[in-house]
Amino acid sequence: MQLDSTDIDRRAHWNERYRAGEHTALDPDPLLLHLHEEFIGPLFPEGGRGLDLAGGAGRHAIWLAKQGWRMTLADFSDEATRIAVLHAKEAGVPLEVLNETGMETLTRAAASPENSYDFIMVVQYLDRALFPAIRKALRPGGLVFYKTHTLDHLTLSQSRPRDPNFLLERQELLRHFAGGRVLYYNETVTRRGTQAILAQMP
């Protein structure tokens, strides 16, 4: 992967945050646990091939691997993926780890059926260029779980992100996954503005 100066700076920034201990907790988002019990598990009782995109230190991918999913974690930060490998070994679960951009991961997945996924999840990350690629990387009937902050976050919280380019507009996820079967959708305006969707794509 050929990196330009912006990519190098971005990777260095995230590597430093992971070295400082940020985003290294292993407790999964409670919403994922709820959705897995209510929808994901019943639709895929044998698990399947899953991708945790921008998966960081592995808190979601490792939990899903424990539920029987064959998980791949992709993250641009090599420090994040290093930590994820250690966490997976400690948990005793198999985990494929890719240190690359999300577009690289999704483009490869869309290139052939054996590389595509039954389930793709993204939590607390936004790159709008990836939305069409996520749809192409899913197998027919596959699920996508996406959760991140909205523009309301700017007035409800002082925490990152602060750049509007990395914050969703109202009901934006419904537009990106239009045509799919929406199993769950929620938008919050308390404490922090967040938006989350679980959709089954045709």
N, C-alpha and C positions, 0 to 999 in steps of 0.2 A: 504494500500500500504506500503510494507516494504522498507525503504530507506537505502541504504548503505551510507558510509561517503562521497563518491563523489556526490551522489544525494543531500545529506544534504547541502554540501558546494555550490553546483550549485543553489539550491533553495534559500539559504541565499544571494548569490550574486545577483540574480535577484530581490529578495524582496527588497534589499537595493537600487537597481537602481530605482525601482518603487517608493519607499518612497522618493527618491531624486527628483522625478518629471520627470524622463525620461520615454519616450514612453507613456505618459498619455494624449496626445492630442486626440481629437475626430474627426478630419477631416480625412475622408477616403482617401486612395490612389486614385488620379484622374484616374488611369488606371482602377480600379475596376468600377468606375462610367461609363467610356466609354464602357467597356466590357459588363456591365449590360444592357446598352442601345442598343448596337449593337447585342449581342448574347444571354446573359443569360436570360434577360427579354423576348425576343421573343420566346425562346425555352421553357421557363417555365413561361407563362403569369400569372398563378395562384400561382407562387412561388413554394415552396416545402420544403423539410427537408434539412437544410444546416448545415455545420460544419465549424467553423473557428478554425483551429488547431494552437496552440501556438498563440492564439488570443489576448493576452495581456489585455489591459484595455478596449477593446471592440469597437474600432473605426470602424471596418468593420462589425462585427456581428450586432451591433446596427443599422447601416445604412441599412443593408440588412433586418433586422426585420421591419424597417419602410417601406420597399418595399413589405412587405407581406410574407417574408420567415419565417419559423419556425426554429429559429436559436439556435444552441448549440455552446458555446464557451468553448474550453478546453485549459488550460494552467497549467504548472507545478508550477508556482509561485502563492502562496496563496495570496500574496499582490496584484498581477495583477487581480486575480479573484474577490477579495474584491472590488477593484475599479470598475471593470466591472459591478458588481451587482449594485453599487451606480449609475453609469452612465445610466444603463438600466432603473432604477426606475425614474431617473430625466427625461429621454426621454419618459417615459410612454409606453415602449414596453416590451413584454415578452422575456425573455432570459434564456435558460437553461445554467448553468455554472458548469463545471467539473474541479476540481482541481486534476489533475493526469497527468501521462505521456501520450504522444501521442500514444504510442503503446497500452496502456491500453484502450484508447478511441476507437482506430481503431479495435482492436481485438474484443471488444464487438459489434461494429457496423457490423463486418463481420459475427458474429455468427448467426444472424437471419435477414430475410428480413425487419422486422419492425424496426430494429435498424440501418439499412443502410441509406445512404444519397443520395439525388439527386445532391448535390453540396458540394464539399469540397475545401476549400481554405487555402493556407499557404503563408504568406508574411514575409520575412526577418527571416527565420529560416531554418536550414538544418540539417536533420538527415537522411542519406541515407537508413537506415534500414526501414524507414517508407514508402518508395515508393511502394513496393509490397503490403503493408498493406492498403495504400490509394486506390489502385485499387480494392482490395477485399471489401473495405467498401463502395464502390459506387454501387448504383443500376444500372441495365442495362440502357444505355443512359445517365448516370449521367455525370456531368461536374466537372473537376478539374481545379482550377486556382492556379498556383504556381509562385511566384516571389521572387527572392533573389539575393544576390551578386555573382559575378563570380571572378575568379582569377585575372582578369584585375583590380579589385577594389584595389589590393595591390599597383599598380603603379599609379592609378588615384586619389586616395584619402588617407587621413591620418586617416579617421574615422574607427571605428570598423565595422565588425570583421577583425582581422589581421591573424587569424589562417587559413592556407590553407585548413584544414579539414572541415571548415565551408563555403567554397567557391566552387561554381560550376565550372566544366571544361566547355570548349566551347561546346555549343550545347548539354549539358548533359541532359537537361530536355526533349529534343526530344527523346533521347534513353529510358529514364524511362517511357515515355508514348507512346512508339511505339505501333502501332496497333489501336490507337485512331484517331478520326477525329480532326485534329489540326485546330481550328478556329482562333487562334491568336498565333503568336510567335514573340518575339523580343529580341535582344541582343544589349546592348549599350556599347560603349567604350568612352563615353564623361562624364567628371566629376566623375562619379562612374560607375564601371562595374556592370550591372545588366542583368538578364535573366528572361523572363516571358513567360508563356504558358497558354493558355486556350484550353483544349481538351475535347472532348466528347468521353467517353469510351464505348466500345461495351457491 
